[in-house]
Amino acid sequence: MSKYLSIVSPVYGSINNLSELIDRIEKSVLSITDSYEIILIDDCGPGDAWSKIEELAQKNKNIKAVKLSRNFGQHYAISAGLELAEAEWVVVMDCDLQDRPEEIPRLHKATQRGYDIVLAKRAARQDGFLKRLGSKSFYRLLSYLTDVEYNEQIGNFGIYNNKVIQSINQLREKNRYFPTMVKWVGYSSTAIEIEHDARKEGESGYSLNKLLNLAIDIILSNSDKPLRLAVKLGLLISGSSIIFALITVVRYCMGEIWVLGYFSTILSIWLLSGIIIFTLGIVALYIGKIFEGVKNRPIYIIDKTINVDL
């Protein structure tokens, strides 16, 4: 293994932060080792990030630069970086400096207690109220649907043993979400509280529409509980319908019902039709994900590299 520490950071926007990011990473990791590499993956975001990455990589041989052929998404870019990481320990962090490079030594120190994974827990997230609320709601829903506990204060930032990364690299599903893959592979883990900085430049690349699509993809890729809930709902409605039918027959025989209600008939039709269409929609989404998977397309495509031996 040629290096002791790899730092993987997907780049989307935040171009003006890159020089500071590299400087702060190098100052921080030199207190751990001088055997390190910094892997920057350009995910083809707004602006010409590649020109800046190229400039930095040509001056510093410790930087591995990768440009994807198009915007694949943050977690696909992380996957590209992980497959190039050769070190004994791998740090994953965002490029916007909300993840503080100065916390890397603290994360590394915690590995000395025998943990394979040390996650950064953002005790006081420096994000807007709506983003924090959305994140909390999503992780609660994901925890319920997957029966695995997730914490909205924990994101991608953390340090991972190489065997953890190699296990994650073996997961070839098309829908990538780094935190769920970390949970799935297991290994001994802990979380430590760290400081979380406010965004210095620009806005998050996740719009509301992108967040909703990401949430749907993650849930469909990691849980079949929506299907099981749909089955339970169908059984509940069927059972209720039988009981209602029996009550209606008894009332009719007792002479309490003279004319069947138009409103109740229309309401039943619309309610049951809506439930049927909703259930079929859930099934269709799963079938769509199967369709995407059987295409067997690559997870990402690399366009250009600097200081990388492929």
Secondary structure as a PSIPRED ss2 file (coil, helix, strand):
# PSIPRED VFORMAT (PSIPRED V4.0)

   1 M C   1.000  0.000  0.000
   2 S C   1.000  0.000  0.000
   3 K C   1.000  0.000  0.000
   4 Y C   1.000  0.000  0.000
   5 L E   0.000  0.000  1.000
   6 S E   0.000  0.000  1.000
   7 I E   0.000  0.000  1.000
   8 V E   0.000  0.000  1.000
   9 S E   0.000  0.000  1.000
  10 P E   0.000  0.000  1.000
  11 V E   0.000  0.000  1.000
  12 Y C   1.000  0.000  0.000
  13 G C   1.000  0.000  0.000
  14 S C   1.000  0.000  0.000
  15 I H   0.000  1.000  0.000
  16 N H   0.000  1.000  0.000
  17 N H   0.000  1.000  0.000
  18 L H   0.000  1.000  0.000
  19 S H   0.000  1.000  0.000
  20 E H   0.000  1.000  0.000
  21 L H   0.000  1.000  0.000
  22 I H   0.000  1.000  0.000
  23 D H   0.000  1.000  0.000
  24 R H   0.000  1.000  0.000
  25 I H   0.000  1.000  0.000
  26 E H   0.000  1.000  0.000
  27 K H   0.000  1.000  0.000
  28 S H   0.000  1.000  0.000
  29 V H   0.000  1.000  0.000
  30 L C   1.000  0.000  0.000
  31 S C   1.000  0.000  0.000
  32 I C   1.000  0.000  0.000
  33 T C   1.000  0.000  0.000
  34 D C   1.000  0.000  0.000
  35 S C   1.000  0.000  0.000
  36 Y E   0.000  0.000  1.000
  37 E E   0.000  0.000  1.000
  38 I E   0.000  0.000  1.000
  39 I E   0.000  0.000  1.000
  40 L E   0.000  0.000  1.000
  41 I E   0.000  0.000  1.000
  42 D E   0.000  0.000  1.000
  43 D C   1.000  0.000  0.000
  44 C C   1.000  0.000  0.000
  45 G C   1.000  0.000  0.000
  46 P C   1.000  0.000  0.000
  47 G C   1.000  0.000  0.000
  48 D C   1.000  0.000  0.000
  49 A H   0.000  1.000  0.000
  50 W H   0.000  1.000  0.000
  51 S H   0.000  1.000  0.000
  52 K H   0.000  1.000  0.000
  53 I H   0.000  1.000  0.000
  54 E H   0.000  1.000  0.000
  55 E H   0.000  1.000  0.000
  56 L H   0.000  1.000  0.000
  57 A H   0.000  1.000  0.000
  58 Q H   0.000  1.000  0.000
  59 K H   0.000  1.000  0.000
  60 N C   1.000  0.000  0.000
  61 K C   1.000  0.000  0.000
  62 N C   1.000  0.000  0.000
  63 I E   0.000  0.000  1.000
  64 K E   0.000  0.000  1.000
  65 A E   0.000  0.000  1.000
  66 V E   0.000  0.000  1.000
  67 K E   0.000  0.000  1.000
  68 L E   0.000  0.000  1.000
  69 S C   1.000  0.000  0.000
  70 R C   1.000  0.000  0.000
  71 N C   1.000  0.000  0.000
  72 F C   1.000  0.000  0.000
  73 G C   1.000  0.000  0.000
  74 Q H   0.000  1.000  0.000
  75 H H   0.000  1.000  0.000
  76 Y H   0.000  1.000  0.000
  77 A H   0.000  1.000  0.000
  78 I H   0.000  1.000  0.000
  79 S H   0.000  1.000  0.000
  80 A H   0.000  1.000  0.000
  81 G H   0.000  1.000  0.000
  82 L H   0.000  1.000  0.000
  83 E H   0.000  1.000  0.000
  84 L H   0.000  1.000  0.000
  85 A C   1.000  0.000  0.000
  86 E C   1.000  0.000  0.000
  87 A C   1.000  0.000  0.000
  88 E C   1.000  0.000  0.000
  89 W E   0.000  0.000  1.000
  90 V E   0.000  0.000  1.000
  91 V E   0.000  0.000  1.000
  92 V E   0.000  0.000  1.000
  93 M C   1.000  0.000  0.000
  94 D C   1.000  0.000  0.000
  95 C C   1.000  0.000  0.000
  96 D C   1.000  0.000  0.000
  97 L C   1.000  0.000  0.000
  98 Q C   1.000  0.000  0.000
  99 D E   0.000  0.000  1.000
 100 R C   1.000  0.000  0.000
 101 P H   0.000  1.000  0.000
 102 E H   0.000  1.000  0.000
 103 E H   0.000  1.000  0.000
 104 I H   0.000  1.000  0.000
 105 P H   0.000  1.000  0.000
 106 R H   0.000  1.000  0.000
 107 L H   0.000  1.000  0.000
 108 H H   0.000  1.000  0.000
 109 K H   0.000  1.000  0.000
 110 A H   0.000  1.000  0.000
 111 T H   0.000  1.000  0.000
 112 Q C   1.000  0.000  0.000
 113 R C   1.000  0.000  0.000
 114 G C   1.000  0.000  0.000
 115 Y C   1.000  0.000  0.000
 116 D C   1.000  0.000  0.000
 117 I E   0.000  0.000  1.000
 118 V E   0.000  0.000  1.000
 119 L E   0.000  0.000  1.000
 120 A E   0.000  0.000  1.000
 121 K E   0.000  0.000  1.000
 122 R E   0.000  0.000  1.000
 123 A C   1.000  0.000  0.000
 124 A C   1.000  0.000  0.000
 125 R C   1.000  0.000  0.000
 126 Q C   1.000  0.000  0.000
 127 D C   1.000  0.000  0.000
 128 G C   1.000  0.000  0.000
 129 F H   0.000  1.000  0.000
 130 L H   0.000  1.000  0.000
 131 K H   0.000  1.000  0.000
 132 R H   0.000  1.000  0.000
 133 L H   0.000  1.000  0.000
 134 G H   0.000  1.000  0.000
 135 S H   0.000  1.000  0.000
 136 K H   0.000  1.000  0.000
 137 S H   0.000  1.000  0.000
 138 F H   0.000  1.000  0.000
 139 Y H   0.000  1.000  0.000
 140 R H   0.000  1.000  0.000
 141 L H   0.000  1.000  0.000
 142 L H   0.000  1.000  0.000
 143 S H   0.000  1.000  0.000
 144 Y H   0.000  1.000  0.000
 145 L H   0.000  1.000  0.000
 146 T H   0.000  1.000  0.000
 147 D C   1.000  0.000  0.000
 148 V C   1.000  0.000  0.000
 149 E C   1.000  0.000  0.000
 150 Y C   1.000  0.000  0.000
 151 N C   1.000  0.000  0.000
 152 E C   1.000  0.000  0.000
 153 Q C   1.000  0.000  0.000
 154 I E   0.000  0.000  1.000
 155 G E   0.000  0.000  1.000
 156 N E   0.000  0.000  1.000
 157 F E   0.000  0.000  1.000
 158 G E   0.000  0.000  1.000
 159 I E   0.000  0.000  1.000
 160 Y E   0.000  0.000  1.000
 161 N E   0.000  0.000  1.000
 162 N H   0.000  1.000  0.000
 163 K H   0.000  1.000  0.000
 164 V H   0.000  1.000  0.000
 165 I H   0.000  1.000  0.000
 166 Q H   0.000  1.000  0.000
 167 S H   0.000  1.000  0.000
 168 I H   0.000  1.000  0.000
 169 N H   0.000  1.000  0.000
 170 Q C   1.000  0.000  0.000
 171 L C   1.000  0.000  0.000
 172 R C   1.000  0.000  0.000
 173 E C   1.000  0.000  0.000
 174 K C   1.000  0.000  0.000
 175 N C   1.000  0.000  0.000
 176 R C   1.000  0.000  0.000
 177 Y C   1.000  0.000  0.000
 178 F H   0.000  1.000  0.000
 179 P H   0.000  1.000  0.000
 180 T H   0.000  1.000  0.000
 181 M H   0.000  1.000  0.000
 182 V H   0.000  1.000  0.000
 183 K H   0.000  1.000  0.000
 184 W H   0.000  1.000  0.000
 185 V H   0.000  1.000  0.000
 186 G C   1.000  0.000  0.000
 187 Y C   1.000  0.000  0.000
 188 S C   1.000  0.000  0.000
 189 S E   0.000  0.000  1.000
 190 T E   0.000  0.000  1.000
 191 A E   0.000  0.000  1.000
 192 I E   0.000  0.000  1.000
 193 E E   0.000  0.000  1.000
 194 I E   0.000  0.000  1.000
 195 E C   1.000  0.000  0.000
 196 H E   0.000  0.000  1.000
 197 D C   1.000  0.000  0.000
 198 A C   1.000  0.000  0.000
 199 R C   1.000  0.000  0.000
 200 K C   1.000  0.000  0.000
 201 E C   1.000  0.000  0.000
 202 G C   1.000  0.000  0.000
 203 E C   1.000  0.000  0.000
 204 S C   1.000  0.000  0.000
 205 G C   1.000  0.000  0.000
 206 Y C   1.000  0.000  0.000
 207 S C   1.000  0.000  0.000
 208 L H   0.000  1.000  0.000
 209 N H   0.000  1.000  0.000
 210 K H   0.000  1.000  0.000
 211 L H   0.000  1.000  0.000
 212 L H   0.000  1.000  0.000
 213 N H   0.000  1.000  0.000
 214 L H   0.000  1.000  0.000
 215 A H   0.000  1.000  0.000
 216 I H   0.000  1.000  0.000
 217 D H   0.000  1.000  0.000
 218 I H   0.000  1.000  0.000
 219 I H   0.000  1.000  0.000
 220 L H   0.000  1.000  0.000
 221 S H   0.000  1.000  0.000
 222 N H   0.000  1.000  0.000
 223 S C   1.000  0.000  0.000
 224 D C   1.000  0.000  0.000
 225 K H   0.000  1.000  0.000
 226 P H   0.000  1.000  0.000
 227 L H   0.000  1.000  0.000
 228 R H   0.000  1.000  0.000
 229 L H   0.000  1.000  0.000
 230 A H   0.000  1.000  0.000
 231 V H   0.000  1.000  0.000
 232 K H   0.000  1.000  0.000
 233 L H   0.000  1.000  0.000
 234 G H   0.000  1.000  0.000
 235 L H   0.000  1.000  0.000
 236 L H   0.000  1.000  0.000
 237 I H   0.000  1.000  0.000
 238 S H   0.000  1.000  0.000
 239 G H   0.000  1.000  0.000
 240 S H   0.000  1.000  0.000
 241 S H   0.000  1.000  0.000
 242 I H   0.000  1.000  0.000
 243 I H   0.000  1.000  0.000
 244 F H   0.000  1.000  0.000
 245 A H   0.000  1.000  0.000
 246 L H   0.000  1.000  0.000
 247 I H   0.000  1.000  0.000
 248 T H   0.000  1.000  0.000
 249 V H   0.000  1.000  0.000
 250 V H   0.000  1.000  0.000
 251 R H   0.000  1.000  0.000
 252 Y H   0.000  1.000  0.000
 253 C H   0.000  1.000  0.000
 254 M C   1.000  0.000  0.000
 255 G C   1.000  0.000  0.000
 256 E C   1.000  0.000  0.000
 257 I C   1.000  0.000  0.000
 258 W C   1.000  0.000  0.000
 259 V C   1.000  0.000  0.000
 260 L C   1.000  0.000  0.000
 261 G C   1.000  0.000  0.000
 262 Y H   0.000  1.000  0.000
 263 F H   0.000  1.000  0.000
 264 S H   0.000  1.000  0.000
 265 T H   0.000  1.000  0.000
 266 I H   0.000  1.000  0.000
 267 L H   0.000  1.000  0.000
 268 S H   0.000  1.000  0.000
 269 I H   0.000  1.000  0.000
 270 W H   0.000  1.000  0.000
 271 L H   0.000  1.000  0.000
 272 L H   0.000  1.000  0.000
 273 S H   0.000  1.000  0.000
 274 G H   0.000  1.000  0.000
 275 I H   0.000  1.000  0.000
 276 I H   0.000  1.000  0.000
 277 I H   0.000  1.000  0.000
 278 F H   0.000  1.000  0.000
 279 T H   0.000  1.000  0.000
 280 L H   0.000  1.000  0.000
 281 G H   0.000  1.000  0.000
 282 I H   0.000  1.000  0.000
 283 V H   0.000  1.000  0.000
 284 A H   0.000  1.000  0.000
 285 L H   0.000  1.000  0.000
 286 Y H   0.000  1.000  0.000
 287 I H   0.000  1.000  0.000
 288 G H   0.000  1.000  0.000
 289 K H   0.000  1.000  0.000
 290 I H   0.000  1.000  0.000
 291 F H   0.000  1.000  0.000
 292 E H   0.000  1.000  0.000
 293 G H   0.000  1.000  0.000
 294 V H   0.000  1.000  0.000
 295 K C   1.000  0.000  0.000
 296 N C   1.000  0.000  0.000
 297 R C   1.000  0.000  0.000
 298 P C   1.000  0.000  0.000
 299 I C   1.000  0.000  0.000
 300 Y C   1.000  0.000  0.000
 301 I C   1.000  0.000  0.000
 302 I E   0.000  0.000  1.000
 303 D E   0.000  0.000  1.000
 304 K E   0.000  0.000  1.000
 305 T E   0.000  0.000  1.000
 306 I E   0.000  0.000  1.000
 307 N C   1.000  0.000  0.000
 308 V C   1.000  0.000  0.000
 309 D C   1.000  0.000  0.000
 310 L C   1.000  0.000  0.000
